[in-house]
């Protein structure tokens, strides 16, 4: 991600997405920093964390 504005758009989409869409966004977006990935992960529903882990392989 070249700038924070791009991340803010990803974060907005991620926040509004259902669980399957969140998984798709989290596993397909490129160029985020570790802190940005962590920020998205904080918005992910914990009870579905196993599905995210499987998707990440």
PASEBA-1860 file (N, C-alpha, C; in nm, 3 decimals):
! residues 57
1> XXXXXXXX> 0.086/-0.116/0.000/0.000/0.000/0.000/0.091/0.122/0.000 ~ 0.068/0.208/-0.095/0.156/0.323/-0.108/0.126/0.433/-0.010 ~ -0.001/0.444/0.030/-0.034/0.552/0.123/-0.146/0.508/0.217 ~ -0.163/0.586/0.319/-0.263/0.553/0.420/-0.405/0.567/0.367 ~ -0.425/0.651/0.267/-0.558/0.668/0.209/-0.606/0.536/0.148 ~ -0.517/0.463/0.082/-0.551/0.332/0.027/-0.588/0.234/0.137 ~ -0.513/0.238/0.246/-0.545/0.149/0.358/-0.679/0.185/0.420 ~ -0.709/0.312/0.430/-0.837/0.354/0.487/-0.953/0.299/0.404
9> XXXXXXXX> -0.937/0.294/0.272/-1.041/0.237/0.186/-1.053/0.086/0.210 ~ -0.940/0.017/0.221/-0.942/-0.126/0.251/-1.011/-0.150/0.386 ~ -0.976/-0.069/0.484/-1.034/-0.083/0.618/-1.185/-0.060/0.616 ~ -1.228/0.037/0.539/-1.371/0.066/0.527/-1.445/-0.052/0.464 ~ -1.390/-0.107/0.356/-1.450/-0.225/0.290/-1.451/-0.343/0.386 ~ -1.340/-0.363/0.457/-1.328/-0.475/0.549/-1.432/-0.465/0.660 ~ -1.449/-0.347/0.713/-1.543/-0.325/0.822/-1.687/-0.358/0.781 ~ -1.723/-0.325/0.658/-1.860/-0.345/0.610/-1.885/-0.487/0.557
17> XXXXXXXX> -1.780/-0.564/0.538/-1.790/-0.695/0.475/-1.842/-0.802/0.571 ~ -1.902/-0.908/0.512/-1.937/-1.024/0.593/-1.811/-1.108/0.614 ~ -1.822/-1.216/0.688/-1.704/-1.296/0.724/-1.630/-1.347/0.601 ~ -1.703/-1.402/0.504/-1.637/-1.454/0.383/-1.565/-1.343/0.307 ~ -1.627/-1.227/0.297/-1.563/-1.113/0.230/-1.442/-1.064/0.307 ~ -1.450/-1.064/0.440/-1.336/-1.024/0.522/-1.217/-1.118/0.495 ~ -1.246/-1.247/0.488/-1.140/-1.345/0.460/-1.078/-1.319/0.323 ~ -1.162/-1.293/0.224/-1.113/-1.264/0.088/-1.025/-1.139/0.088
25> XXXXXXXX> -1.070/-1.035/0.152/-0.992/-0.910/0.157/-0.860/-0.934/0.230 ~ -0.865/-0.998/0.346/-0.745/-1.017/0.428/-0.641/-1.100/0.355 ~ -0.686/-1.201/0.282/-0.591/-1.291/0.216/-0.546/-1.241/0.079 ~ -0.615/-1.143/0.022/-0.579/-1.100/-0.114/-0.512/-0.964/-0.123 ~ -0.534/-0.878/-0.024/-0.473/-0.745/-0.029/-0.322/-0.757/-0.009 ~ -0.248/-0.679/-0.085/-0.101/-0.685/-0.079/-0.045/-0.549/-0.040 ~ 0.073/-0.551/0.016/0.145/-0.428/0.042/0.114/-0.359/0.174 ~ 0.039/-0.425/0.261/0.011/-0.365/0.391/0.128/-0.387/0.485
33> XXXXXXXX> 0.138/-0.302/0.584/0.240/-0.320/0.687/0.186/-0.422/0.789 ~ 0.273/-0.471/0.873/0.233/-0.563/0.979/0.127/-0.497/1.067 ~ 0.147/-0.372/1.101/0.051/-0.300/1.185/-0.085/-0.287/1.118 ~ -0.086/-0.267/0.987/-0.213/-0.257/0.914/-0.286/-0.391/0.913 ~ -0.212/-0.500/0.892/-0.275/-0.633/0.900/-0.331/-0.657/1.040 ~ -0.257/-0.616/1.141/-0.305/-0.633/1.279/-0.432/-0.553/1.303 ~ -0.439/-0.434/1.245/-0.558/-0.350/1.261/-0.680/-0.418/1.199 ~ -0.663/-0.477/1.082/-0.773/-0.552/1.020/-0.811/-0.672/1.106
41> XXXXXXXX> -0.711/-0.739/1.158/-0.737/-0.858/1.239/-0.816/-0.825/1.364 ~ -0.795/-0.707/1.420/-0.873/-0.666/1.537/-1.021/-0.650/1.505 ~ -1.053/-0.626/1.378/-1.193/-0.612/1.337/-1.255/-0.745/1.294 ~ -1.176/-0.850/1.294/-1.225/-0.981/1.250/-1.291/-1.053/1.367 ~ -1.409/-1.113/1.344/-1.477/-1.185/1.455/-1.397/-1.307/1.500 ~ -1.359/-1.308/1.624/-1.273/-1.413/1.681/-1.330/-1.553/1.659 ~ -1.462/-1.567/1.668/-1.520/-1.700/1.657/-1.499/-1.763/1.519 ~ -1.459/-1.682/1.419/-1.433/-1.735/1.285/-1.285/-1.736/1.251
49> XXXXXXXX> -1.202/-1.718/1.350/-1.058/-1.713/1.327/-1.005/-1.842/1.263 ~ -1.064/-1.956/1.298/-1.019/-2.082/1.239/-1.040/-2.081/1.087 ~ -1.147/-2.019/1.039/-1.170/-2.011/0.895/-1.065/-1.924/0.826 ~ -1.026/-1.816/0.892/-0.922/-1.730/0.837/-0.789/-1.805/0.832 ~ -0.758/-1.876/0.937/-0.634/-1.953/0.942/-0.628/-2.056/0.830 ~ -0.739/-2.126/0.804/-0.745/-2.225/0.696/-0.725/-2.158/0.562 ~ -0.787/-2.042/0.543/-0.776/-1.970/0.416/-0.634/-1.924/0.389 ~ -0.561/-1.897/0.495/-0.424/-1.851/0.480/-0.328/-1.967/0.455
57> X> -0.379/-2.088/0.471/-0.303/-2.207/0.439/-0.194/-2.237/0.533
END
